[in-house]
Amino acid sequence: MTHVMDFPHVVLVLAFFVLWLSARVSASVRKRRGGLQVGVREDFDVILAATLTLLGLIIGFSFSMAISRYDQRKTYEEEEANAIGTEYVRADLLPAAEAAKLRALLKSYLDQRIMFYKTRDEHHLRQVDTNTVQLQNELWATAQAPAAAQPTPVIALAVSGMNDVLNSQGYTQAAWRNRIPIAAWGLMFMIAIFCNLLIGYGARRPEGEAMLFLVLPLVVSISFFLIAEIDSPRAGVIRVNPQNLLSLSQSLQAR
């Protein structure tokens, strides 16, 4: 399903326009009403500084959330590669016929996992998910059959490795769905809008500060763009490259 923040460039343009417009509108209102009095100006500056500080903290926390989720996706990609590679070696513990079949299935499964990381097309992704589920069923049936016929500790080790392969895919799926909540994005946008409203309202010479009104909207919009880039697994240019899975695929092909 398409996420609202899967279009970082749209986030950049929309955020900049909305924030800049907020500053301009509040500056026009302030211009018609006249400047702030000295006593009010001091209180206003305190409120403005506190609001800007809060915005900076929230952007920092959101960036940290996005980074932690990105690192989590990279970690699970590595764990998937390790689980598949380990199970490929443990296939030697099964009877020859099942071992050969299991290795062939693991190679096909590895190709599907690589496509999961690389594809951006929703239709293709659904097909990859369907193929992955089908291969998982075949992999489990192949590993489970000799375990049921001859339940030895050695064969149980191969079955345990297959369990790790299946679990690692589930962890990866959960990590890719773990995004910054839409409600958090909405609150962050609202605080940014309030900050720009205060900037425009507190301008001493609104008619001569048009260029200054571009600074905060631009900086905040770039921050939103970067957070959206990192938080989106498939959109933008900052993505998790399945380098461990690709390295494993090359290693298995070489064998």
N, C-alpha and C positions, 0 to 999 in steps of 0.2 A: 504494500500500500504506500502511495506517495505521501511523504511527510511535508508539512507546510514549509519547513526550513530546508528543503532539498534544493532550493534555488538561491544560493548565496549571492549571486550577482543581483537578483531581484531584491533581496534583502538590503543590499548596499544602496541601490538607487532609491528604493522606497523609503528607507530610513532617512537618508540624506534629505530627500524632498520634504518629508513630514516634519523633521526636526528644524530645517531651515525655515519652513513656512510658519512653524510655531513661534520662532524668534521674531520673524518679520511682523506677524499679526500682533503679538504682544507689544512690540516696539511702536506700532502704529497707534495702539490704544494708549500707551504711555505718552505719546506725542500730543494726542488730543487733550489729555487730562493735565499735562504739565509735569514738571520734574518733582522728584521726591523731596520732602523736607529733610533737614539735616538730621533730626532725631530719628525719623522714619528710615532714612538712608542707612544709618548704623545698624538698626535691627534687620533691615533688608539684607545687608551684606552678610550678616551672621547666618541668616536663613539660607541665602544663596550658597555660601561656603559649605554649610552642613549638607545641603541637598547634592551639591556636586561631589562631596566626599562620599556620600551614600551611593551615588551612581558609580563612582570609581570602584568602590568595594564590591558592588553587585556585579559589575563587569568582570572584575578580577576573579570572583568566586565562580562565575559562569564559565570563564576561560579555563579555570582549574577543573571544573566538572567535565568540560569537553576534552581536555587533555587526558584526564584519568580514563575516560571511556575509550579514547583512541588507543591509549596504551593497553587497555584491557583487550581490545580487539586484536592487537598485535601479539599479545601474550597467548591468546587462545589459538591464533594461527600457528604459532610455534608448537603448542601442545598437540594440535591436530597432526602436524607433520611427524612429531615424535611418536604419537600413538599409532599412526598408520605404518611408519617405518618399523616400529617394534613388532607389530603384529605380522608384518611381512616376514620378518625373521623367525618369529615363533611358529609360522606355518609349517616349519620342518618337524614340529612336534606331532603333527597330525599324520594320518596315513597318506601315502603318496598321492592317491587320486584326489582326496579332499584338499591336500596341500596345493596341488597344481591349480585346482579350481579356485581356491581361496586367493592365491596370488594373482590370478587373472582378474578376479572380481575386485581386489584391492587396487589394481592399476586403473580399472575403469572408475572406481569410486574416487580415486585420487584426481583423475581428470575432471570429474564433476565438482569436486571441492575447489579446484583451481578456477573453474568457470564461475563458481559462486562468488569468488572474490573479484573477478574481472568484469563480469557482465554488468551493464547498466540498464538493459532493456527489461521491462517488467514481464513481458510475455516469455522471454528467454529464461528469466529467473524462475518463473513458475514451472517451466519445463525442467530446469535443473533441479528444483526441489522435488518434483515428481520422480525423476530418475534417481535422485539420492535416496529417497524413501524405499524405492524398489530394490536398489542395490543393498541397502542396509538389511532388508528382509532376507535377501539371498545370502549375504555374508553371515548373518546370524544362523540361518538354517544350515549352511555349510559347516560352520564351526560347532554347532550344537549336535549334529547327527552323530559324529564319532564319539562325542562326550556321552551321549545317551547310550550308545552301544558298548562303550568301553570307558567307564568313568574312573580314569586314573588321574593322579595328581599332575602328571606331565601334560595330559590333554586339557586338564582344568586350567593350566597356565595359559594355553592358547585361547581358551574361552574367555578367561579374564582379560587378556589383551584385546579381544574383540569388543568386550564390554567398554573398555577405555576408548576405543575408536568411536563407538556409538555415542558415548557420553560427551566426548570432546566436541562432536558436531552440535549437540544440544547446547553446550555452553557457548559455543560460537554464535549460534542463532540468537540466544538470549542477549549476548553482548551487543550484537548488531541492532537489536531492537531497543536497547537501553540508551535513550536519547534525553537531552534536556527537555523537560516538560513544556508544552505549549503555554501553560499558565505562567511559568517562569519567564518565558520570552515576552508574554504580554505585560507582565508587571515591569520588566526591565524597560520595555518601550515606553510605558506610561511614565516611569521616573525620568527617562531621558527627555520626554516631551515637556514635563514640568520644569526640568532644568533649563531648557531652551526658552520656555515661556518666561521664566524669571530673568534670564539673561537679556531678553528683549525688553522686558518691562523695566529693568534697572538701568538701561542704557541712558547715559547723560545727554548724548547727542545722537538720537536714532538716525537722523538724516545723514550723518557723516560716518556711520559705523557699519555700513552695509557689508563691507568686506570682512569685518570682524565677526559678523553673524554666521559666516561660512565655516569658521574654525571649529567650533564645538560640534556642529552637526557632522562635519566631515570626519573628525577624529572618532566620534562615537559610532558613526556608520561603518567606518573601516574596522572598528573593534567588533561590531555585530557581524560583519562579513567574515572576519577571521574565525570567530566562534562558530558560525554556521558552517564554514568550510570544514573545520576539524570535527564538528559534531555529526556531520552527514557522511555516512560510510560510502555512498556511491556517487554523490554529486561533487562537483568541483574537482580540484587537482590534488588536494591533500587526502590521499586514500591509503588504505592498508595494502601494501604490495605482498602477495603470497610468495615471498622469496624462499621461505623454508619448504613450502609445498613444491615449488618449481625445482628447487635443488634436489628434493627427494625424488621427484618424477624423473629427472635426468639420471639420478643414480640408479633407479630401478630399470630404466631403459638400457643403461650401460650393462646391466647384468644379463 
